[in-house]
Amino acid sequence: MTVHLRAEPELRDQPVAVISDMGPRGRVIGCSEPARAGGVRVDMSAACARSLVPGVVLRKHCPEKIRTALADLEGAIRKISPRVEVTGGPEIFCDASGLLRRYESEDALASALWSAAGAVGLATWVAVASCRATASLAARAGRGVMVLSPEEEPAFLAPLPISLLGGPADVQAALHRFGISRLGDLSALSAQEVGLRLGPEGLRLWRTSRGENCDPLLPVPEVERFREDEELEYPLEHSGPLLDWLDRLFSRLLSRLAERGLAPRRLHLVLGLYPRGQEPRCLEAAAPSVSARLWRELAALSLEQAPPCAPITALRIEAEIESPRPCQGELFRPAGPAPSRLDEALARLTVLCGAERVGSPRPRDGWLPGEYDLFPFGSGGGGSLPSASGGALRAMRPPLEIRVLLERERPARLCGEWPRGRVRRLAGPWRLSGGWWEEAFTRDYYDVELGEGRVYRIFQERMRWFLSGACG
């Protein structure tokens, strides 16, 4: 239940029930406190829950949400203890040995674990004990935060129901036939009698009931996987509600990445289609970013350019992570803009203009002047622009049409608002022609220096004059 309330925090004060299936045969497998107060119980049919609480909100059981929540909880616990065991179920164990150097007491350690779980939006039960089996039983008892010393463990375990032990169904049935309903009843028996009647599995449960089952902790290395899933209650056909759901997934995923100092460059979006099928998409920013607004704009642009071919029933987002670019400032100079601000600005330009229109220009290796290619920033593809008369040529794109007075069929004066003046020196012409297979052109280029001392490049094409660029 807490996993679904974590995904939709606005439902915390409303009656909510998690059901196995959205069809007529769906059964309740969990409910919130307001729903329980209205009479909703586990294993009740969805129709019965609606009749008891007309305003109850039904959500389908989603294993992907549980896996994502447990991964977040594991990451939060690893910030406290480096040795963590993930069982694959609803329990996570960590090694508390050596942590008292950091925390004043075991109570402070338990409070830190409980706060770490709350920080990721999960309500959990925390227990600290001498062995993992006893800690598991104390947490299953559902009493919030428990800290047990070795002397307190037998008195705490004795009144607990035998069902908390779990184990094979035949062993549980045998214990029920023997009239054993509490852990204290089982621990009072001798090991020989239990082993003779219940076998090795019964002997293991007997040791657990006495707090003597000291199975070693099996820590596993952390596997970084950043993914969010959502199964929708009903198919969505319009982009507005779909973007609202994507906003929630982006916020959860990007907050997890920001906590680790990471940022995604690409997000792989998979749309589950009705009645079956999937539609994968890739959202790519110009630079790594944890801005949920930016990724929403990218998603909106993708949906606008290629609308889904069917209503959407499920969403999945997985991130390709990168480390943000580090920024080293100077001690005696004012702080400049952060590189992340530039990265975000480039990403927004990519959304507005398209990826093919944002980048670093490089002159194309060809016969036509003014042609260039765009390369991503930082890829090393950029190059220098053509130069004339020893200075950098600032090209005019597109060329600016101007008026030119001729003397002896050569430029003598540039007329107009800018540039304007008499030609002091002249170089050229250089004829350039081509494009006969598409649209033929012929241009005569000149480099002219005006009285002000500045050099301009002009050309004539079809009896019209154009300013190609200015030097300096």
Secondary structure, 3 states (H helix, E strand, C coil): CHHHHHHCHHHCCCCEEEECCCCCCCEEEEECHHHHHCCCCCCCEHHHHHHHCCCCEEEECCHHHHHHHHHHHHHHHHCCCCCEEECCCCCEEECCCCHHHCCCCHHHHHHHHHHHHHHCCCCCCEEECCCHHHHHHHHHCCCCEEECCCCCHHHHHCCCEHHHHCCCHHHHHHHHHCCCCEHHHHHCCCHHHHHHHHHHHHHHHHHHHCCCCCCCCCCCCCCCCCEEEEEEEEEECCHHHHHHHHHHHHHHHHHHHHHCCCEEEEEEEEEEECCCCEEEEEEECCCCCCCHHHHHHHHHHHHHHCCCCCCEEEEEEEEEEECCCCCCCCCCCCCCCCHHHHHHHHHHHHHHHCHHHCCEEEECCCCCCCCEEEECCCCCCCCCCCEECCEEEEEEEEEEEEEEEEECCEEEEEECCCCCEEEEEEEEEEEEEECCCCCCEEEEEEEEEECCCCEEEEEEECCEEEEEEEEC
